[in-house]
């Protein structure tokens, strides 16, 4: 795992598609809404460009996100939560997301509100097992 500018990236032992599939299954089992899944490689191909496998998943729970937006409306810029699975030039697959503590600092969130977004870390850890 490495962190850079508030982004945590964890190595995945799976392909980009399987990594996102695994996380999506965990989210669905926990009744967490998946708002969108964007295959950015496919979108690039539609305009004649080449991109290594890259998929973005947007998800969240209004019960968790709404109190955050009440406390700090501009956090909606980073909600719903996002996870990016991408293949690096060396063929490794990474799963990247905003560090919840970075978001806490960025938006001056209380420790109590941090819990609403910190759930992302154990969910990702579970998906990468």
LINPECOR-V987045 format. One record per backbone hydrogen bond with DSSP energy under -0.5 kcal/mol. CO is the residue of the C=O (numbers start at 0). NH is the residue of the N-H. E is the energy in kcal/mol with one decimal. If there is no record, write none. Layout:
BEGIN
<<CO,NH,E> <CO,NH,E>>
END
This chain:
BEGIN
<<1,8,-3.1> <3,6,-1.8> <5,7,-0.5> <5,98,-3.3> <6,3,-2.6> <7,96,-2.2> <8,1,-2.4> <9,94,-2.7> <11,92,-0.7> <14,18,-2.6> <15,19,-2.3> <16,20,-2.7> <17,21,-2.6> <18,22,-2.0> <19,23,-2.9> <20,24,-2.2> <21,25,-1.7> <22,26,-2.6> <23,27,-2.7> <24,28,-2.2> <25,29,-1.2> <26,31,-2.8> <27,30,-1.7> <30,32,-0.5> <32,34,-0.7> <32,59,-2.3> <35,57,-2.8> <36,38,-0.6> <37,39,-1.1> <37,55,-2.5> <38,42,-1.9> <39,43,-2.1> <40,44,-2.2> <41,45,-1.5> <42,46,-0.6> <43,46,-1.1> <43,48,-2.7> <44,47,-1.8> <52,86,-2.1> <53,39,-1.5> <53,40,-1.2> <54,84,-2.9> <55,37,-3.0> <56,82,-2.1> <57,34,-2.2> <57,35,-1.5> <58,80,-1.4> <59,32,-1.5> <60,63,-1.5> <60,64,-2.8> <61,65,-2.2> <63,67,-0.7> <64,68,-2.1> <65,69,-2.3> <66,70,-2.1> <67,71,-2.5> <71,74,-2.3> <72,75,-1.7> <73,76,-1.9> <74,77,-2.2> <74,78,-0.5> <80,58,-2.4> <81,97,-0.5> <82,56,-2.8> <82,84,-0.5> <83,95,-3.2> <84,54,-2.8> <85,87,-0.5> <85,93,-2.9> <87,90,-2.3> <91,87,-3.0> <92,11,-3.2> <93,85,-2.3> <93,95,-0.5> <94,9,-2.6> <95,83,-2.9> <96,7,-3.1> <98,101,-0.6> <98,102,-2.1> <99,103,-2.3> <100,104,-2.2> <101,105,-3.1> <102,106,-2.2> <103,107,-0.5> <103,108,-2.2> <104,107,-0.8> <109,113,-1.9> <110,114,-1.1> <112,115,-1.4> <112,116,-0.5> <113,116,-1.6> <113,117,-2.3> <114,118,-0.6> <116,119,-1.6> <117,120,-1.3> <117,121,-0.6> <118,122,-1.6> <119,123,-2.3> <120,124,-2.5> <121,125,-2.2> <122,126,-2.0> <123,127,-1.7> <125,128,-1.1>>
END
